[in-house]
Amino acid sequence: MPVLASHRKPRTKVRTTTPAVGFTTAALASVTLLSTQSATAAPAEPKPAIEDVQKKVDELYRQAGSATQQYNRAKSASTAQRTKVDTLLSDVAKRTEKINEARRELGAYAAEQYRTGGIAPTATFFLADDPQAYFDQSRLMSRSTERQQKAVDDFRTQQAAASKKRAEAVQSLEKLTETQTALRSSKQNVQTKLTEARSLLSRLTAEEKARLAELERKKEAEAKEKAERLAARQAAEAKEREAAEKKAREEAAKESGGGSGSGSGSGTGTSPGTGTGTGTGAGGSYAAKAEKVLAFARAQIGKPYVWGAAGPSSYDCSGLTQAAWREAGVTLPRTTWDQVEVGTRVATSDLQPGDLVFFYDDISHVGIYKGDGMMIHAPKPGANVREESIYSMPIYGSVRPA
C-alpha cells in the first residue's frame, strides 16, 4: 500500500531579531543622551583680553589700597581707644579706693556714735557743770557733726564720680570692640582683593605675562613723558620768575641810587635787607624740611611694600609719607584720607619737592614729590619703594604739609 503524503504544511523557521532591536535601542539612547548633554552643556567662557586683565588687576590693587587705608584708620582708632580705656579703668580704680576710704571713715563715725550714744541738747545743758562748759561741749559736737557731714558728702561725691567714670569705661570698651571688628573686616577685605589679583595673574600663560609686561612698560613710558613735559614747563616758569625778580631788583637799585650821594654810605651798610630776605627765608625753611623728607625717602628705596606697615623695614604708601615727614619734625596722620587735609592745597603745576601727591577719586594712594614730575612712593603689594612719574596713576590733588 503506497505511503500517503502528509497534508501538513511544513513549518517555516522564523529568525529572531531581538539582539538587533536591543542594539539599535541602545545606540539611539546613547545618541539621544549625547545630544542632550551637548545641548545643555554651558559654552566655554571666553578668555579675557590681556588689556582687560591689566585693568582688572589695577582696579583690584586700587581697591586693596583703599581697604588698607580703612585698616590703618581702624588700627589707629583701636590703639587710641585702648589707651582711653586703660586710662579710664585706672581712674575708676583710684576713685574706688577713695570710696573705700570714705566708707571706712563713715564706719568709724558710726562706731563712735554707737559707743557714746546720742544725748539731747537739753539734757546736755542740765548735766553740764556750768553754762560755759555746755557751750564749749556744744561747739565741739558741732564741729564733730560737720566733719561727719563732710565725710558723708565726700563719700557721695566720690561714689557719683566713680559711677560716671565706670559708665564711660563701659562705653569705651564697647567702642573698642567695634573698632576691633572694623579692623578685622578691613584686614579680610585687603587679603581678599590681593588674593583675587594674584589669582588672575597666576592664570596667565608665559606669552600673556610678556604681553602684560609690555603694556606696563608702555604705560610707564607715557607717564614718564608727561613728567618730562611738566619738568620742562616748571623750569621755564622758574626761569621767567627769576628774570622778573632780577629786573625788579635792578629797577629798585636804580631808583634808590638816584639821589643818595655819599651821605648814604654808612646807612646802606647797616640797613637790613628785608625785602627779599623774608621771602627766601620762608621758602628756605620749607626747602630745608623737604630736603630731610626726601633724604629719608631715598634711603627707603628698595624696601618692600607691605600693607599696614609704617617702617622701618617695610611701608605702605601713607606709612612712608608719615615716616618721612616725621624726620622733618612734622607729624602727619596715618591715613591718606587724613593726610590730604593737612597743610595747603597746591596745583600740580606748582608742585615743589616734599609736597604730597594723592591719587584716585577715593584718595587711596599718596607719594612724595621729588621734582621733575617724579615722586618716591610705596606702590603696591609685590613692589618696592621706588621713584616713579606722578602720572603713573590718576592724580586727585596735592598738599604742602608745612
Disulfide bonds with the S-S distance in Angstrom:
none
